[in-house]
Amino acid sequence: MEIAIGLLAIAATVLGGSWLADRFDLPPPLVLIVIGILGSYLPFVPEVALSPDIVLLGILPPLLYAAAIQTSLVDFRNNRGVILSLSVGLVLFTALGVALFLRWVLGLDFGVAFAIGAVVAPPDAVAATAVGRRIGLPRRLVSILEGESLVNDATALVSLRTALAAAGLASGVASGGVSFGGVVLDFAWASVGGIAIGVAVALVVSVLRRHFSTEPAFDTVLSFMVPFAAYVPAEELHASGVIAVVTAGLVLGHKSPRTQTGASRLSERINWTSIQFLLENAVFLLIGLQVFYVIADVRTSSLSAGQITLAAVGTLVAVLVLRPLWIVPFRFLSTRVFRIEAHAPWTHTVVLSWAGMRGVVTLAAALLLPPETPHQKVLVLIAVVVTIGTLLIQGTTLPALARWLDVRGPDPREDALQAATVLQAATRSGLDVLDGMDDVDEATREMLRSRSEDRLNQMWERLGPRSGNDDETPSVRYRRARMQMLQAERDEVLRLRDEGRADHVVLRVVLSTLDLEETMLDRIDDQESRLAESEMLPVDTIEAPCEHLQETDTCVEPRTPEGCEECLRDGTTWVHLRLCLQCGHVGCCDSSEMKHATAHFHETQHPVMRSIEPGEAWRWCFVDEVVG
């Protein structure tokens, strides 16, 4: 009963803390850390001990997998050089720097000092991306932080194991019984073995999904098994369970559109989002709850309070300083010495060097230190101070630093433009297949073509404000009316249910259909609300991908700047305005009733038009069907 009440209290606190963070626009990890610290000093809050097995076997694999399946394998591969420099080079550099500092302050054996250096070296997979996404960092920065934090745990844990063995604190290993060659082989096997096991698990799951997974529930349960199926065998074979889980997640996330049905992907996404929300927020709450007891344990140490304070605060300062000391020279060597093209400005490098928040792996790794480790309680305190200190210092100042340096995330309007062009290409492929079908009657063909065009027009309508006499675009009017219809339809279904006039299974199918449609409409509304709040798209963010766009002037004097030429003449209404860059004709977009911009192209064969809506700076080539 106590365990059940404890779990319920943790879940309730996580929900309350997350709500509080959202209400005051604060990162949930920081709020929950503070709640945990305060709770650890309350007499009625029982001790909640975090054991390494609970964290490394029960919490870490699903958290890593949930992050990995949402991480782009393509982005990971494109940024692999930076990610490897951070997840391997920076971890070892930080561990070495901390080891030298603690050897000087506490007089520790180098193996023990390097062990605690490895403990505090890896930034957390949850904290960095949670803060990064919330403040709106550029996607490449977020991808690098995700990649780094997914892989660096493996480097830290292998380094910790090696350091303990060198210090004679690992079972069955004599002090000094570790060679450089053995360390290199161990690290190579941890990496290669972890990758091999992760790929093998991903291939097996892909085969099962392709041949046996017909129900979303089956597929979701199979997905829950993957992180443990990858982690446990890898650890048993002394490879890296972290790398195995990350590899399996990256591969399966990349292959899911081809191996899973749409219903399975939706079910998996919803379930993993819920699990990730609960686990990652509970982790920060539990870290805070350890503070009182860790400090109480340190009071029995033979070290003075001054030595303990110097060691803890000095280690925190060291990890804060060592990260930019690695990242900035690495950037300089890459761009100036090795002449590797820089993909981001220096301001991004500065932000990256300050995004090193530690998390649950640091605390779990500290608890792996054997009890016979010299000053073990003090070393655990150091890990706690580094974890909480980086979360509070970097987590609270990173948003201000990003704003000060004008480092911003992707423009929602640019995203909407890219989504529209991708859907344009996809729709064209679908219509080409439809044109090649001989067994489809004309009525069905016209209905399919109309639905495809409506879906595409709806995507383009998101890009600009209304230019006509009405405040709503056709798709907005459709969604508003359809949402009212859905509510009426649901009310009628519930009336039939309450009167017992239909079978429960049948009613559930109908309600699920209505819920799915409502979810899609809600998602579109949410995207459009973000677009409405976004700033103007800079002109120089779009490239010209075809010769027509390269050869056409970006600015031409419009013949009728007040609106669509034909709509003004005929008294019809437009949605958005397009300008022909050859003759200055102003026409209405394809979401408008008359589609005058497209009609002008068919009449004159002038290839390029541009949007003249406020906040937009893109052009469209009718010939090549590309945006620029």
C-alpha positions in Angstrom: 0.0 0.0 0.0 2.9 2.4 0.8 4.4 1.8 -2.6 1.1 2.5 -4.4 0.5 5.7 -2.4 4.1 6.8 -3.1 3.7 6.3 -6.8 0.4 8.1 -6.8 1.9 11.0 -4.9 4.8 11.2 -7.4 2.4 11.2 -10.4 0.2 13.8 -8.8 3.2 16.0 -7.9 4.5 15.7 -11.5 1.1 16.8 -12.9 0.9 19.7 -10.5 4.5 20.8 -11.0 4.1 20.6 -14.8 0.9 22.6 -14.6 2.6 25.2 -12.5 5.5 25.4 -14.9 3.2 25.9 -17.8 1.2 28.6 -16.0 4.3 30.7 -15.3 6.1 29.8 -18.5 9.0 28.0 -16.8 10.8 24.8 -17.8 9.2 21.9 -15.9 12.5 20.2 -15.0 13.5 23.3 -13.0 10.2 23.6 -11.2 10.2 19.9 -10.3 13.8 20.1 -9.0 12.9 22.9 -6.7 9.7 21.1 -5.5 11.8 18.0 -4.9 14.4 19.9 -2.8 11.7 21.5 -0.7 9.9 18.2 -0.3 13.0 16.5 0.9 13.1 18.8 4.0 9.4 18.2 4.9 9.0 15.7 7.8 5.9 14.0 6.3 7.6 13.2 3.0 9.2 9.7 3.2 12.7 9.0 1.8 12.6 8.0 -1.8 15.9 6.3 -2.5 17.1 6.1 -6.1 19.1 2.9 -6.8 21.3 2.6 -9.8 19.3 -0.5 -11.0 16.1 1.4 -11.0 17.6 4.3 -13.0 19.8 2.4 -15.4 17.4 -0.6 -16.0 14.0 0.9 -15.4 14.1 4.5 -16.4 17.0 5.1 -18.7 16.2 2.7 -21.6 12.6 3.9 -22.2 13.6 7.5 -21.9 16.4 7.0 -24.4 14.2 5.1 -26.8 11.4 7.7 -26.6 13.9 10.4 -27.5 15.6 8.3 -30.2 12.4 7.4 -32.2 11.7 11.1 -32.5 15.2 12.0 -33.6 15.9 12.2 -37.3 18.5 9.6 -38.4 19.3 11.9 -41.3 20.0 14.9 -39.1 22.0 12.6 -36.8 24.1 11.4 -39.7 24.6 14.9 -41.1 25.8 16.2 -37.7 27.8 13.1 -36.7 31.2 14.9 -36.6 30.0 17.5 -34.1 28.0 14.9 -32.1 30.9 12.5 -31.8 33.2 15.4 -30.7 30.8 16.2 -27.9 29.6 12.7 -26.9 33.2 11.3 -26.9 35.8 14.0 -26.9 34.1 16.4 -24.6 33.1 13.7 -22.1 36.7 12.5 -21.8 38.0 16.1 -21.7 35.6 17.0 -18.9 36.3 13.8 -17.0 40.0 14.5 -17.2 39.7 18.2 -16.1 37.5 17.3 -13.2 39.8 14.4 -12.2 42.8 16.8 -12.1 40.9 19.3 -10.0 39.6 16.8 -7.4 43.0 15.1 -7.2 44.4 18.5 -6.2 41.6 19.4 -3.8 40.8 16.0 -2.1 44.0 14.1 -2.8 42.2 11.3 -4.5 43.8 8.5 -6.4 43.6 9.4 -10.1 41.4 6.4 -11.0 38.8 7.5 -8.4 39.0 11.1 -9.4 38.6 10.2 -13.1 35.6 8.0 -12.1 33.7 10.9 -10.5 34.8 13.0 -13.6 33.1 10.5 -15.8 30.0 10.7 -13.6 29.5 14.4 -14.0 30.7 14.7 -17.6 27.6 13.8 -19.7 24.8 16.3 -20.2 21.3 14.9 -19.9 19.2 13.6 -22.8 16.1 15.2 -21.3 17.1 18.5 -19.8 18.9 20.0 -22.8 16.3 19.2 -25.4 13.4 20.1 -23.0 14.8 23.5 -22.5 16.0 23.9 -26.1 12.7 23.1 -27.6 10.8 25.3 -25.1 12.9 28.4 -25.9 12.8 27.7 -29.6 16.4 27.0 -30.5 17.3 26.3 -34.2 16.6 22.8 -35.3 20.3 22.0 -36.0 21.2 23.0 -32.5 18.4 20.8 -31.0 19.5 17.9 -33.2 23.1 18.2 -32.0 22.0 18.4 -28.4 19.8 15.4 -28.9 22.5 13.4 -30.6 25.1 14.3 -28.0 22.9 13.5 -25.0 21.8 10.2 -26.6 25.3 8.9 -27.1 27.5 10.5 -24.4 26.0 8.3 -21.6 27.7 5.3 -23.2 31.1 7.1 -23.1 30.6 8.2 -19.5 29.5 4.7 -18.2 32.4 2.9 -20.1 34.8 5.5 -18.7 33.4 5.0 -15.2 33.7 1.2 -15.4 37.3 1.5 -16.6 38.3 4.1 -14.0 36.9 1.9 -11.2 38.8 -1.1 -12.5 42.0 0.9 -12.7 41.5 2.0 -9.1 40.9 -1.6 -8.0 37.3 -0.9 -7.0 35.7 -3.1 -9.7 34.9 -6.6 -8.6 37.5 -9.1 -9.8 40.0 -6.5 -11.0 43.3 -5.7 -9.3 44.4 -2.2 -9.0 46.4 -1.1 -12.0 45.2 -4.1 -14.0 44.0 -2.0 -16.9 46.1 -1.2 -20.0 45.7 1.4 -22.6 45.1 -1.2 -25.3 42.5 -2.9 -23.1 40.7 0.4 -22.6 40.6 1.0 -26.4 39.3 -2.5 -27.1 36.6 -2.2 -24.4 35.5 1.1 -25.8 35.5 -0.2 -29.4 33.5 -3.3 -28.4 31.0 -1.2 -26.3 30.4 1.0 -29.4 30.4 -1.6 -32.2 28.7 -4.2 -30.1 26.0 -1.8 -29.0 25.4 -0.7 -32.6 25.2 -4.3 -33.8 22.8 -5.4 -31.1 20.6 -2.3 -31.7 20.5 -2.9 -35.5 19.7 -6.6 -34.9 16.8 -5.7 -32.6 15.5 -3.1 -35.0 15.6 -5.6 -37.9 13.7 -8.3 -35.9 11.0 -5.8 -34.8 10.7 -4.5 -38.4 10.1 -8.1 -39.6 7.5 -8.7 -36.9 5.7 -5.5 -37.7 5.7 -6.2 -41.4 4.3 -9.8 -41.1 2.5 -10.0 -37.8 1.5 -6.6 -36.5 -2.0 -6.0 -37.7 -3.4 -4.3 -34.5 -2.1 -1.0 -33.1 -2.2 -2.5 -29.6 0.1 -5.4 -30.7 2.5 -2.9 -32.3 2.5 -0.6 -29.2 3.3 -3.4 -26.8 6.1 -4.6 -29.1 7.4 -1.0 -29.1 7.5 -1.1 -25.2 9.7 -4.2 -25.4 12.3 -2.7 -27.7 14.4 -0.6 -25.3 14.7 -3.5 -22.8 15.3 -6.1 -25.6 18.2 -3.9 -26.8 19.6 -2.8 -23.4 19.7 -6.0 -21.5 21.5 -8.3 -24.0 24.0 -5.5 -24.7 24.9 -5.1 -21.1 25.1 -8.8 -20.6 27.6 -9.0 -23.4 29.5 -6.0 -21.9 28.6 -3.8 -24.9 26.9 -0.4 -24.4 23.2 -0.8 -23.6 22.8 2.9 -24.2 24.2 2.7 -27.7 22.0 -0.4 -28.4 18.8 1.4 -27.3 19.7 4.6 -29.2 20.6 2.7 -32.4 17.4 0.6 -32.3 15.3 3.8 -31.7 16.9 5.7 -34.5 16.5 2.9 -37.0 12.9 2.1 -36.1 11.9 5.7 -36.1 13.4 6.1 -39.5 11.7 2.9 -40.9 8.3 3.4 -39.2 6.6 5.0 -42.1 7.3 1.9 -44.2 6.8 -0.8 -41.5 3.9 0.6 -39.5 0.3 1.5 -40.4 -0.9 5.0 -39.7 -3.1 3.8 -36.8 0.0 2.0 -35.2 2.2 5.1 -35.5 -0.5 7.3 -34.0 -1.0 4.8 -31.1 2.7 4.5 -30.5 3.2 8.3 -30.5 0.4 8.9 -28.0 1.6 6.2 -25.6 5.2 7.0 -25.7 4.5 10.7 -25.3 2.6 9.9 -22.1 5.3 7.6 -20.8 8.0 10.1 -21.6 6.1 12.9 -19.9 5.7 11.0 -16.7 9.2 9.4 -16.5 11.3 12.5 -17.4 9.4 14.8 -15.1 9.4 12.2 -12.3 13.2 11.9 -12.7 13.8 15.6 -11.9 11.4 15.4 -8.9 13.3 12.4 -7.6 16.7 14.1 -8.0 15.4 17.0 -5.8 14.1 14.5 -3.2 17.7 13.2 -2.7 19.2 16.5 -1.5 18.3 16.3 2.2 19.6 12.7 2.6 22.8 13.2 0.6 23.7 16.2 2.7 22.9 14.3 5.9 25.2 11.4 4.8 28.1 13.9 4.2 28.1 15.1 7.8 29.9 12.0 8.9 32.8 12.6 6.4 36.3 13.2 7.7 36.7 16.0 5.3 36.2 19.6 6.5 33.2 21.6 5.4 35.5 23.9 3.5 37.0 21.1 1.5 33.6 19.6 0.7 32.3 23.0 -0.4 35.4 23.8 -2.5 35.2 20.3 -4.1 31.5 20.6 -4.9 31.4 24.2 -6.1 34.7 23.9 -7.9 33.5 20.8 -9.8 30.3 22.7 -10.8 32.4 25.6 -12.1 34.8 23.2 -13.9 32.0 21.5 -15.9 30.5 24.9 -16.7 33.9 26.2 -18.0 35.3 23.0 -19.6 32.4 22.7 -22.1 33.1 26.1 -23.9 36.8 25.4 -23.6 36.3 22.3 -25.8 33.5 23.6 -28.1 35.0 27.0 -29.1 38.5 25.7 -30.1 36.9 22.7 -31.9 34.8 25.1 -33.9 37.9 27.2 -34.7 40.0 24.2 -35.8 37.2 22.9 -37.9 36.6 26.1 -39.8 40.0 27.8 -39.9 42.5 25.0 -39.8 40.8 22.1 -41.5 38.6 24.4 -43.7 35.4 22.6 -42.9 32.5 24.7 -43.9 30.6 26.1 -41.0 26.9 25.4 -41.0 26.0 27.9 -38.3 27.2 31.3 -37.0 29.4 31.7 -33.9 26.4 32.7 -31.8 25.0 29.1 -32.2 28.4 27.8 -30.9 28.1 30.1 -27.8 24.6 28.8 -27.1 25.7 25.2 -27.6 28.6 25.7 -25.2 26.1 26.8 -22.5 23.6 24.0 -23.0 25.2 21.4 -20.7 22.5 20.6 -18.1 23.1 17.3 -16.2 20.4 14.9 -15.2 19.5 11.5 -13.9 22.4 9.5 -15.4 24.9 11.6 -13.4 23.1 10.8 -10.2 22.7 7.1 -11.1 26.3 6.8 -12.1 27.4 8.4 -8.8 25.4 5.7 -6.9 27.4 3.1 -8.8 30.5 4.1 -6.9 31.2 1.2 -4.4 30.9 1.9 -0.7 34.6 1.4 -0.2 35.4 4.3 -2.6 37.3 7.0 -0.7 34.9 9.8 0.4 32.1 8.1 -1.5 29.3 10.2 0.2 31.1 13.4 -0.7 31.5 12.3 -4.3 27.7 11.6 -4.5 27.1 15.1 -3.1 29.4 16.5 -5.8 27.3 14.7 -8.4 24.1 16.1 -6.9 25.5 19.7 -6.8 26.6 19.5 -10.4 23.2 18.1 -11.5 21.1 20.7 -9.7 23.6 23.5 -10.3 23.7 23.1 -14.1 19.9 22.7 -14.3 19.3 25.9 -12.3 22.2 28.0 -13.6 22.2 27.0 -17.3 18.5 26.1 -17.5 17.4 29.6 -16.2 20.0 31.7 -18.2 20.0 29.8 -21.5 16.8 31.5 -22.7 18.1 34.9 -22.0 21.5 34.1 -23.7 19.7 32.9 -26.8 17.5 36.0 -26.9 20.5 38.3 -26.3 22.5 36.6 -29.2 19.3 36.6 -31.4 19.5 32.8 -31.8 16.0 31.8 -32.8 14.2 28.7 -33.8 12.7 27.9 -37.2 10.2 30.5 -38.5 6.7 28.9 -38.5 6.0 30.6 -41.8 9.0 29.0 -43.4 7.9 25.6 -42.0 4.4 26.2 -43.4 5.9 27.1 -46.8 8.1 24.0 -46.8 5.2 21.8 -45.8 3.1 23.2 -48.6 5.7 22.5 -51.2 6.3 19.0 -49.9 2.5 18.3 -50.0 2.4 19.9 -53.5 4.9 17.3 -54.7 3.2 14.4 -52.9 -0.2 15.5 -54.3 1.2 15.6 -57.8 2.5 12.0 -57.4 -0.9 10.8 -56.2 -2.7 12.5 -59.0 -0.3 11.0 -61.5 -1.2 7.5 -60.2 -4.9 8.4 -60.4 -4.5 9.4 -64.0 -3.0 6.0 -64.8 -5.9 4.1 -63.3 -8.2 2.6 -65.9 -10.7 1.0 -63.5 -11.8 4.3 -61.8 -15.0 5.9 -63.0 -15.1 9.6 -63.8 -17.2 10.6 -60.8 -14.8 8.8 -58.4 -11.9 10.3 -60.2 -13.3 13.8 -59.9 -14.0 13.3 -56.2 -10.5 12.1 -55.5 -9.0 15.0 -57.5 -11.1 17.5 -55.7 -10.2 16.2 -52.2 -6.5 16.3 -53.1 -6.7 19.8 -54.3 -8.8 20.9 -51.3 -6.2 19.4 -48.9 -3.4 21.2 -50.8 -5.2 24.5 -50.9 -5.8 24.3 -47.2 -2.0 24.0 -46.7 -1.3 27.1 -48.8 -4.0 29.1 -47.1 -2.1 28.9 -43.9 0.7 31.1 -45.3 -0.9 34.5 -45.4 -3.6 36.7 -43.8 -6.9 37.3 -45.5 -6.7 39.9 -48.3 -10.4 40.0 -49.3 -13.5 41.2 -47.6 -13.9 38.3 -45.3 -11.8 37.5 -42.2 -11.9 33.7 -42.8 -10.3 31.6 -45.5 -12.4 28.8 -47.0 -10.6 26.1 -44.9 -11.1 28.1 -41.7 -14.8 28.4 -42.5 -14.9 24.7 -43.2 -13.2 23.8 -39.9 -15.5 26.0 -37.9 -18.6 24.6 -39.4 -17.3 21.0 -39.3 -16.4 21.3 -35.6 -20.0 22.4 -34.9 -21.3 19.5 -37.0 -19.0 17.1 -35.1 -20.4 18.2 -31.8 -23.9 17.7 -33.0 -23.1 14.3 -34.4 -21.4 13.3 -31.1 -24.4 14.5 -29.1 -26.7 12.4 -31.2 -24.5 9.3 -30.9 -24.5 9.7 -27.1 -28.3 10.1 -27.1 -28.6 6.8 -28.9 -26.2 5.3 -26.4 -28.1 6.6 -23.4 -31.3 5.2 -24.8 -29.8 1.9 -25.5 -30.7 2.0 -29.2 -27.3 0.8 -30.5 -24.6 -1.7 -29.6 -21.7 -0.4 -27.5 -19.0 -1.8 -29.9 -20.7 0.0 -32.9 -21.0 3.2 -30.9 -17.3 3.0 -30.0 -16.3 2.7 -33.7 -18.5 5.7 -34.6 -17.1 7.8 -31.8 -13.5 6.9 -32.7 -14.1 8.1 -36.2 -15.5 11.4 -34.9 -12.6 11.8 -32.4 -10.0 11.2 -35.1 -11.5 13.9 -37.4 -11.7 16.3 -34.5 -8.1 15.7 -33.5 -7.0 16.5 -37.0 -8.9 19.7 -37.1 -7.6 20.7 -33.7 -4.0 20.1 -34.8 -4.5 22.3 -37.9 -6.0 25.1 -35.7 -3.0 24.9 -33.3 -0.5 25.2 -36.2 -2.4 28.2 -37.6 -2.4 30.0 -34.3 1.4 29.6 -34.1 1.7 31.0 -37.6 -0.5 34.0 -36.7 2.0 34.8 -33.9 5.1 34.4 -35.9 7.2 37.2 -37.3 7.8 38.0 -40.9 9.9 35.5 -43.0 13.3 37.0 -43.9 13.8 37.4 -47.7 17.2 35.7 -47.7 16.1 32.4 -46.2 14.8 30.9 -49.4 17.0 29.8 -52.3 16.1 29.7 -56.0 16.1 26.0 -57.0 15.3 26.3 -60.8 16.4 28.5 -63.7 13.0 30.3 -64.0 13.3 31.5 -60.4 17.0 32.5 -60.9 16.3 34.5 -64.0 13.2 36.3 -62.7 13.2 39.6 -60.9 11.9 39.4 -57.3 10.1 42.7 -57.5 7.7 44.0 -60.2 5.3 46.9 -60.0 1.8 45.4 -59.5 -0.8 46.6 -62.0 -3.6 46.5 -59.3 -1.9 46.7 -55.9 -5.3 47.0 -54.3 -6.3 43.4 -55.1 -6.9 40.7 -57.8 -7.4 42.4 -61.2 -10.2 40.1 -62.3 -11.9 39.9 -58.9 -12.0 43.7 -58.7 -13.5 43.7 -62.2 -16.1 41.0 -61.7 -16.9 41.6 -58.0 -15.7 38.2 -56.8 -13.7 37.6 -53.6 -10.1 36.4 -53.3 -8.3 34.6 -50.5 -4.6 35.4 -51.0 -2.9 37.5 -53.7 -0.2 36.5 -56.2 1.9 38.8 -58.4 3.2 37.8 -61.9 6.9 38.7 -62.0 6.9 39.2 -65.7 3.9 41.5 -66.4 2.8 42.7 -62.9 -0.6 41.0 -63.1 -2.2 40.5 -59.6 -4.3 37.3 -59.3 -6.0 35.3 -56.6 -4.6 32.0 -55.3 -6.1 28.5 -56.0 -8.0 28.6 -52.7 -10.0 31.5 -54.2 -13.2 30.7 -56.1 -11.8 31.8 -59.6 -8.1 30.8 -59.3 -7.0 33.8 -61.4 -3.3 33.4 -60.7 -3.2 29.9 -62.2 -5.5 31.0 -65.0 -3.1 33.8 -65.9 -0.2 31.3 -66.2 -2.2 29.0 -68.5 -3.1 32.1 -70.6 0.3 33.8 -70.8 2.8 31.0 -69.8 4.6 33.5 -67.6 6.4 31.0 -65.3 6.9 32.8 -62.0 4.6 34.5 -59.5 5.2 35.6 -56.0 3.1 36.1 -52.9 2.4 39.8 -52.0 0.8 39.0 -48.7 2.3 40.8 -45.6 5.0 38.8 -44.0 5.7 36.5 -47.0 8.7 36.5 -49.3 8.4 33.4 -51.5 8.0 32.8 -55.3 6.4 29.9 -57.1 7.4 28.4 -60.5 4.4 27.0 -62.4 6.7 25.2 -64.8 8.9 23.2 -62.4 6.4 23.4 -59.5 9.1 24.5 -57.0 9.2 27.3 -54.4 12.0 29.8 -54.0 
